[in-house]
Amino acid sequence: MASSSGLSAKLNAAKAKVSPSSLPITLATFAIITLVVGAEKHVFTAHKEILMRKSPFFEKCLSSGMKESMTNMIHLPTDESAEFSLILSWIYGDTDLKFTEANSQKYIETFPKAWLLAQRLCMPDCQDWLIDCMMVWLQSSKVPKNLILWLLDPDNIDLEYDELKECPLFKLFYDELVWNFQIYDNHPNEDESSRCEFVQKLNELTKWWPDCKVSIVQLVYDIGVVSKKQSTEPARKRGCQYHVHPKYEPCAQKK
């Protein structure tokens, strides 16, 4: 159903899982939309009605009178095919991801970008699923420090720092980073040079981005008090601490 045979097989299997009650019309009657993603113009296809049900963004694009509704084609030139593949997998219910040594690094580099894409597409349930996937991954791996730097870079995240520090995605990775610095402080396998390089880069980032209030002092303070604040690794916490749905609404991930 997409540019690669592997994803096509996944989507075909996922479509078979779709509940008849949620799709009263057979898939065969649905119009097909072509989605052109990224600078390399990877081509994906999906069912129009399903896209519109899952995303207010697609619902608006594909409404009557819009260019996309007449051409049945949507362009997402600034996004990447890997992150959109995850979004499309969620749309079709293919959410049982398996982490292996071979694909682990690829996933953790793609998840944050996919989360931000889901945010732009107005898909909070997909964001929460991606957060849960990242939490599972983090339970057996330490948070890559370069992801914190990536999230702090204003070229990547279009948020003021006061907004960023309330972002569930940033909070998850920052909390994990602080936890790992504390827990692995004297761990023989901890790469001290890597830690020093990270702190140096963080310091450089705060210098050229004055609005960024994450500093060495704040990081050291958080590391110093983390053991008093929490006894459970952030990625192993239950509940919806890192979800975007309102607290008064039931969690779609628990349905």
N, C-alpha and C positions, 0 to 999 in steps of 0.2 A: 504493500500500500504506500510505500515510500521509495526513496531513491536506492535503497539497498534491499537485497533479497531477505536478509536477516530480519530487518524491521518489518518488511512486508509480511513475513510469516507470523511475527508477533501480533501484528495488528489484525490479521485474519483470525488468529486464535482469540484475540481479545473481543472481536466483534461477536463471536459465538457466545461470549459470557454475558453480553448485554441483556438485561432483564426485559422480557416482553412487555411488562407493565410500564416500563420507562420509555419504551419505544413502540407506541401503538400501531405505527405504520411499518411495514417491512422495509428493511434497508434497501431493497432493490428499487424502491420508489424514490429514494433520496437523491437529490442532485449532488454531483461531485464537484468539489472545489479544488483548484490547483493552487498550491502555496509555494512560492519561490523564495527561498531563504538564503540569506547571506550574500557576501560579495561574489562567491563562487556559484551562486544561483542553483543551489540544490533544490530539486523539485519533489514535493510531497503532494499527496492527494488525500482528501478526507470528505466525509459527508457533510453537506451544508447544514442540515438541520441539527446534527449532533454538535457541530462547532458553535452554532448559535445558542444551543441550550447550555453549553458548558462555559461560554465566555461572553459577557456583555460587549466586549471589544469586537468580537466576531459578529455578534448580533447586530451591532451598529453598522459595521462595514458591509454586511450582506443584506441590509434592509433595502426595501424597494426604493429606487431612485439613486442609490449610491453606485458609483462606477464599478466597484467590486461585484455588486449583485448582478450587474449586466454582463460582465466579462467572466464571472465565476473564477476569478483569479485574484489572489492577494499576494503582495510583495512585502517581505520583511527583510530589507537589505542590510540592516545593522545587526541582525541576530546571527547566531551560528546554528548549523544543522544539528550538531550534537545536543544542544540544549533544547531545540525545538522537538527533537525526537523524543526526549523525555516528556515534554508537554503532551505530545500526541499519544504516547503510550498511556499516560494517565487518562486522557480523554476517552480512550477506548477500553479502559479498565484493566490494562496490562500493568499492574502495580506490584507484582511479586518479583522484585529485583533480587538477583543473587550476586553477592560480592565474592570475587575470586582474586587471587594474587595478580592475575593478568589484567583484570578490568578495574581494580580498586582505585588506582591513581586517576584513571580516566574519569571515573564517576565523581570523585571528590572535587576535581577541577571543573566539572560541568554543573554539578548541583547548584552552587551559588548563583551562577549565571542563569540557570533555568528558573530558580526562585525569583530572580529579578524580572525575568521575562514573564513569568506567571503573574507577577504584580502588575506589569504593564497591560497584560491581557485581562486584568480584573478577575483572576481566578484564585480566590483565597483558599478554597479546599485543596487545590493543587499545590499551593504554597505550603500548606500544612503537611501534606503527604511528603513533599520534598524535604521539609525539616525533619520529619520522622525518619526518612531514609538516611539523612546525614547523621542523626543521632545514633542510629544502628551502626553506621560506619565508624563513628568516633569511639564507640565502645571497645573497639579492638585496635584503634590507631590513634596516635597523637595528632592534634590539629596542625596542619601544615602552617608554619609561621608566615609563609608568603601570602596565604589567603587573608590574614589580618591586614597585611600591608596593602593588598589588592583592594580590600573593602574600605580602607582609609584613604585611598587615592581618589580625589575628586574627579579625575578623568573617567573613573569607572562608575562611581556612585553619585548620582545627581541629588545629593542631600546635604543640608547644612549639618555640622557635627551634632548639634543639639537634637536633630531629628535622627541622625545615624545611630546615636547611642541608645535610642529607644527602638531601633529596628530589630525584630526578633532574630534575623539572620546574623547580624553583627553581634548581638548579645550572646547567642549560642557559641560562636567561635571565640569571642573574647573571654567568656566564662570558662570555656575549655582550655584556652591558652593559660589563663591564670592558674587553673587547677593543675595543669601539667607542669608548669614552672614550680609549683609548690611540691607536688608529689614526687617529681623526678629531680628535685634539687641536688641530691647527692647520689643519683642513680649512676652506676658505672657505665651504662650504655648511653647516657646523655652526652650529646656532642656539644661541648662547651664553646667551641669556636663558632658553631652554628648559632648558639644562643647569643653570643656577643655580636655576631654579624647582624642578627635580627634587631637587637637593641640599638645598634648603631644606625640601622636603616630607619627604625622608628623615630629616633631622635632627629635624623635628617628630615624626615617627613613633617614632623611638627614644626620645624624651623621655617620651611617654605610654605606651609599651610597654617597661618596663624590662628585660624578659626578652630583648628583641631586641638581639642583640649586633652587628648590622650597624650600623656607625657611619661617620661621615665619615672618621675616621682609617683604619679598615679598608679603606674603598673607595679612598681615596687610595693606601694601601699597595699594594693589589692592582693598581691602575692602574700604579703605578710599577714593579712587578716582572713584569707580565704578559709583556713582550717577552722577558724572560729565561726565563720558564717555558714559553712555547709560541710556535711560529712559524707555526702553522696556526690559522685561525679556528675556534672551537669547533664551529660549525654545519657545518663542512666536514670534521670529523674522521671517520675511518672507525672501525668497531667498534661496541661496545655500551656506551660510556661512560655514556650517559644512559638506558639501558634498565633495566627493573625485574626482568627474569628473572635467576635466579642465574647466576653466571659459569660454573658447571660444566654448565649446561643449554644445548643448542643454541638459537640464536636463531630464533624463528618467522618473523621478517621476512626471513631469508635462505634459507628453505626453497624 
